[in-house]
Amino acid sequence: METTTTPFDQLLETLKRAGAALRDAEIPFALGGGMAIWAQGGPETEHDLDFFVKPADAERALRVLAEIGFRPEKPPEGWLYKAWDGDVLVDLIFEPSGMEVDDRFLRRAKELEVNAVRIPVALPKDVLVSKLLALREHELDYDRLLELERTVREQIGWEDVRLRTAHSPYAKAFFTLVDELGVSA
């Protein structure tokens, strides 16, 4: 699992550039990950930027970012593309584990002003579902999940998240934690 640490102001500048480029190219998208949680009241992130795009739009989204100077990358995983703005990593996620990025998913996003740019931002419950379904035996990061979700817990439809992640043993373990800590109450 690749992890980068990036100053928050650099993430915001890249967010502004990438979000504006995708919007201007009329590519439907939603900001995801830790930055989506931050935009809705959560803590600052220092990792990367995640944008959800439909599979049919992923190639074009990567090309649009390359046209504004980002370095494109197609990793072997097959469910995301990467674009580098200097040292800032942007993930273009088009086939997240156990989820479908489609018109319905993107319509649920809230239009918010983020660093002076109006962009669609994934709902906290959708970010949580994507993060829970991405957990694997050797990639369990419950402390970061707890930090993110604790700050926006009132905005999460907990029962919906439980239903959508019921098949994941790692999500079940997460719910044991949040239930015992009173986060999901």
C-alpha positions, -999 to +999 in steps of 0.1 A: +000+000+000+015+033-011+014+061+014+025+097+008+028+126+033+020+159+017+016+193+032-021+202+033-018+234+014-002+215-015-032+190-015-056+219-016-038+235-046-038+202-065-075+197-055-083+230-070-065+223-103-077+188-107-113+195-097-115+225-120-100+205-149-125+176-145-154+200-141-144+220-172-140+188-192-176+179-181-164+146-165-188+136-137-168+130-105-169+132-068-142+140-043-136+110-020-113+098+007-100+119+036-103+152+017-141+145+013-143+140+050-123+172+057-147+191+034-176+180+056-160+188+089-134+161+094-096+164+101-070+175+076-054+148+056-018+145+046-019+117+021-034+119-013-065+130-032-092+106-043-117+113-071-144+088-080-152+086-117-173+062-137-153+035-154-163+048-189-148+082-179-116+070-163-093+071-194-106+106-203-101+119-168-065+107-167-059+123-201-074+156-189-051+157-159-021+148-181-031+178-203-027+202-174+007+188-165+000+159-142+022+127-147-003+099-155+002+063-143-018+031-149-009+008-120-015-030-124-043-031-098-069-022-126-094-004-104-078+031-103-054+054-122-029+077-107-018+112-116+010+130-100+011+168-096+047+171-086+048+151-053+010+152-049-008+119-057-043+120-072-061+086-074-089+083-100-110+055-086-133+039-110-139+004-097-136+004-059-138-029-041-175-040-037-189-007-051-201+007-084-193+042-094-223+051-116-246+080-121-266+072-090-234+072-068-223+105-083-257+121-079-256+114-042-225+137-039-230+171-023-219+202-043-196+220-018-172+249-020-138+234-013-108+258-014-128+283-034-139+257-061-174+242-061-171+205-066-191+174-059-181+157-026-189+121-018-211+116+012-193+104+044-213+071+043-200+064+008-164+073+018-167+050+048-182+021+027-153+025+001-127+025+029-143-005+047-145-026+016-109-018+007-096-033+040-075-064+036-058-087+061-024-070+057-039-035+052-060-028+083-060+009+093-088+011+119-072+040+137-074+064+107-109+052+099-120+059+135-104+093+134-122+102+102-156+088+110-157+100+146-156+136+134-185+132+110-205+105+127-237+125+128-237+126+089-233+089+085-263+066+079-249+038+100-275+012+091-270+018+054-232+014+058-237-019+078-259-033+051-236-024+023-206-039+041-222-069+058-202-094+038-168-080+050-153-095+081-131-064+084-162-041+084-178-063+111-147-058+132-148-021+126-185-020+137-175-039+169-151-010+176-174+019+168-203+002+187-182-003+218-168+032+216-202+047+211-193+063+178-222+048+159-248+057+185 
